[in-house]
Amino acid sequence: MQTRKPIVAGQFYPGRHDSCAAEINEYLQQRTPGESLPETIVARANSGL
């Protein structure tokens, strides 16, 4: 099975895992004090639907 190379990596989000994780962590740090977060956060691709 062949794996397709990413076509849009880095255009809508950081193209590197560590950069993407750092951006997500930055957003999470900006939440309202006292606001709780779910135990698990799952990111998924948006198909545009």
C-alpha positions as CSV (number, residue, x, y, z in Angstrom):
1,M,0.0,0.0,0.0
2,Q,1.3,3.4,-0.9
3,T,1.0,6.4,1.5
4,R,0.1,9.7,-0.2
5,K,2.2,12.7,0.7
6,P,0.4,15.6,2.4
7,I,-0.7,18.2,-0.1
8,V,-1.8,21.0,2.1
9,A,0.4,20.5,5.2
10,G,1.4,23.8,6.7
11,Q,-1.1,25.8,4.7
12,F,-4.0,25.7,7.2
13,Y,-2.1,24.5,10.2
14,P,1.6,24.1,11.2
15,G,3.2,21.4,9.0
16,R,5.3,19.9,11.9
17,H,3.9,17.9,14.8
18,D,5.7,19.9,17.4
19,S,4.6,23.2,16.0
20,C,1.0,22.1,15.8
21,A,1.1,20.8,19.4
22,A,2.6,24.1,20.6
23,E,-0.2,26.1,18.9
24,I,-2.9,23.9,20.4
25,N,-1.2,24.3,23.9
26,E,-1.1,28.0,23.4
27,Y,-4.9,28.1,22.7
28,L,-5.6,25.9,25.7
29,Q,-3.6,28.3,28.0
30,Q,-5.8,31.2,26.9
31,R,-9.0,29.7,28.3
32,T,-11.0,31.5,31.0
33,P,-9.6,30.9,34.5
34,G,-11.6,28.3,36.3
35,E,-13.0,26.9,33.1
36,S,-12.5,23.1,33.1
37,L,-11.4,21.1,30.2
38,P,-12.6,17.6,29.3
39,E,-10.3,14.8,30.3
40,T,-9.7,13.9,26.6
41,I,-9.6,16.2,23.7
42,V,-9.7,14.7,20.2
43,A,-8.7,16.6,17.1
44,R,-10.1,15.5,13.8
45,A,-10.1,16.6,10.2
46,N,-12.9,18.8,9.0
47,S,-14.4,17.5,5.7
48,G,-16.1,20.8,5.1
49,L,-19.6,19.4,5.6
